[in-house]
Amino acid sequence: MKNQVNHRVRTLVLISIVLALIVVSLGAYARLTHAGLGCPDWPGCYGLIDVPVTAEQIIKAEQAFPERKVEVHKAWNEMIHRYFAGALGLLILAIAFMSYRQRDQGTPLRLPMLILAVVIFQAALGMWTVTMKLMPIVVMGHLLGGFTTLSLLFLLYLRLADFRVPGGDFAIKKYGRYGLIGIVLLTAQIGLGGWTSSNYAALVCTELPICQSGWQEQMTFKDSFDLIPPEKDSYEFGHLSHASRVTIHVVHRLGAIVTGLYLFWLALMVFRKSQSAFFKNAAISLAFILSCQILLGISNIWFSLPLAVAVSHNVVAACLMLSLITLTYSLRRKL
């Protein structure tokens, strides 16, 4: 009976993971197509549950929200993201409810409740993204909230799955804590990426490996990382100086170098010291996804942030986090 119960919850969790990855992708697409304010209200769009498309609807919408001209394609980008996010929220609510009902049968309870709390806060961040007119800290928090939701769902799936870690390999036990450090570094780097994007600093450095010549003289931390910026009518397309944006971009690139080197080192050490094919394959997967992510980051610069590459950079970052969680969870299970 316990296995049947866990199987039902696990199936819902697996569906939620796929949906969460789609939501992360759609969020990146909406952000990169400047659709964050495509709907000036929340949770609807110009007072509708869909998007104003007819001439009459558009006239009424622009009368109700004169500060925001209707751009149908941007509005659809935003609303499709909201529809999928809403569906994900309902699935997570169902998982939490089932976990509570079946808590006496061995189904984890605290983690599903934590995920539910995160997704409720994530919904609030989605609202504040609109009401606070794309304030960078809110946009970055919304991005991190999406990654957190996905990561916690994946961790719940690992806990519910019949996940067996190969015996032996005592030499790699200590790398479990190094995996945790890697998760912290990667989370910080994803946050820096969100800060770079929300401050529209992705294209201020157009050369490799750090920035175009003279970037050292432009470095300034005075306003670059102020979490609460001066009040503006809107933060769309950024409010910081060029020098501040250069600083943000350079810090993101330096963070990528540090994080990349650390994760490559972790993958190499696990691969070299493990004996089982499981851990060797996990290390190879981590290194491969990391390589793809680095190439996508370079392509963003080289090709001036093409939309498909920029969205893929977000999606592969999520896959990299899941790969690192798998490796770290497996290593920690050996302790």
Secondary structure, 3 states (H helix, E strand, C coil): CHHHHHHHHHHHHHHHHHHHHHHHHHHHHHHHCCCCCCCCCCCCECCECCCCCCHHHHHHHHHHCCCCCCCHHHHHHHHHHHHHHHHHHHHHHHHHHHHHHCHHHCCCCHHHHHHHHHHHHHHHHHHHHHHCCCCHHHHHHHHHHHHHHHHHHHHHHHHHCCCCCCCCCHHHCCHHHHHHHHHHHHHHHHHHHHHHHHCCCCCCCCCCCCCCCCHHHHCCCCCCCCCCCCCCCCCCCCCCCHHHHHHHHHHHHHHHHHHHHHHHHHHHHHHHHCCCHHHHHHHHHHHHHHHHHHHHHHHHHHCCCCHHHHHHHHHHHHHHHHHHHHHHHHHHHCC
